[in-house]
């Protein structure tokens, strides 16, 4: 345990010194605030409070931004150290390979928690300062925060897997960008295309909900929007697509991805010969 | 002293390339072993095996009585990689403390270690601002953590300035004096010659020479050179009389086997006043290294 804490402490310190933490918080906060102010006009009249409306639009922001931040934080974690020559010495110390991964992951996770916490939290503060009613909808914001952190952890695990797999830092960087484009952007477009083409057929009714839940970003969006939709009484066109899907499925997906990806990262890292 | 490292029939390949073949080697506490060989001879593979970074394909390897990556063994093993690198954003003290905690050392020893390697005044400085020599001293500092029983050094002095190099060998001698086994791979032959108790030469994954300097010298049967300084322009005449080689107008060189040295010296002194000076040049480590690195030389030699 102390070895993990030691590695995590060092990683966090380096992330802090390299301005990673400030950068992550700034980006999350800035975009949250822009969305809250830009979105307040469009909210119109719904029965839901401003926080619930904000949670709904912030969920879409998080789908794109949180995976990107997480990948940037992690894609270079192991490969970069191998490349710079800082890792072999650590690997000869009495610390297990999985402890090195765990320590780095914990430090990255803390950065994600801080960035998501402050980023989304700043939206609440902004709404309160602007005279908005924050007596309802705090639960939606909190749900958004913890699920966004979970989404971030999944993509941290993706980034760590990339960092132990790619041979060169440049290859890791392009792989990270590629994963983001494919998993975050393209999968959505492809699923949408398939649903349109299927036009309410068997695919849309049976396979599609499960594919949606299988994709980590869609699972995140689904979980949040379904909960919010119930209160907003405005049809976001999500519910009809998820018929028959258990409520816990999206969260199970995220946790499943996290476990599998971390296990794969450790398995690959164990075989690396520095 | 007890055996610190034991390799018995250890082999290791990378794909089709046999990096080490059937290596038998035992290193005792207090011994300073210099590991020599061309690039690709298997030195680094041997060090990585002993460090537990890679595993042998065949054979038995024990370090301090256990497996090299054993949790009880690792804290007693210190390692200085070639071109050691640290995190630039950290301070000297932070980086050292990280290693002290990892090796379960006593955090109180940090200042004394930095003092020992001459970095006491740089403890709070960021590693990014250190000179190359200072960074290498930090590398040296981390091998002093705890009381290592085995110290592995991979071409440690390449790029060290002369003062740091002296400090380095001083510290290594100290560690060996305290009973640690030292394994140092090096290309700096003249440097390790006087600072090792034992020389091991690897060629193409085999140990082709293993012993003390004097033993290797005797076994190689490389002739000793005797240089005789004579008055200007008498060298030709003398070279002909002594069956020797003329180096220049005033120096003649004789070669002889080690056991003939005294007899040949007697011949030279019998020449009387014409001899101005005599240099006896035994084969250097470079000569020995060249000899054993020749193809088909020394392979299978009993160690």
Contacts between the chains, C-beta under 8 A, distances in Angstrom:
chain1	res1	chain2	res2	distance
A	2	B	101	7.1
A	3	B	102	6.5
A	6	B	98	6.4
A	6	B	101	4.7
A	6	B	102	5.9
A	10	B	87	7.4
A	10	B	90	7.3
A	10	B	94	7.6
A	10	B	98	5.1
A	13	B	89	7.5
A	13	B	90	6.9
A	13	B	94	7.0
A	14	B	87	5.6
A	14	B	89	5.0
A	14	B	90	6.8
A	17	B	89	3.8
A	17	B	90	7.5
A	18	B	89	5.7
A	84	B	85	5.5
A	85	B	81	7.1
A	85	B	83	6.0
A	85	B	84	7.3
A	85	B	85	3.7
A	86	B	85	5.0
A	86	B	86	6.1
A	86	B	87	6.0
A	88	B	53	7.0
A	88	B	79	7.9
A	88	B	81	5.3
A	89	B	79	6.4
A	89	B	81	5.9
A	89	B	84	6.7
A	89	B	99	7.7
A	89	B	142	7.2
A	90	B	102	7.1
A	91	B	53	6.1
A	92	B	51	4.9
A	92	B	52	7.2
A	92	B	53	6.6
A	92	B	74	7.0
A	92	B	77	6.8
A	92	B	79	4.5
A	93	B	74	6.4
A	93	B	99	6.7
A	93	B	102	4.2
A	93	B	103	5.7
A	94	B	71	5.5
A	94	B	74	3.8
A	94	B	75	5.0
A	94	B	102	6.7
A	94	B	103	6.3
A	94	B	104	6.6
A	95	B	102	5.6
A	273	B	48	7.4
A	273	B	53	6.5
A	273	B	54	4.8
A	274	B	48	7.8
A	274	B	53	5.7
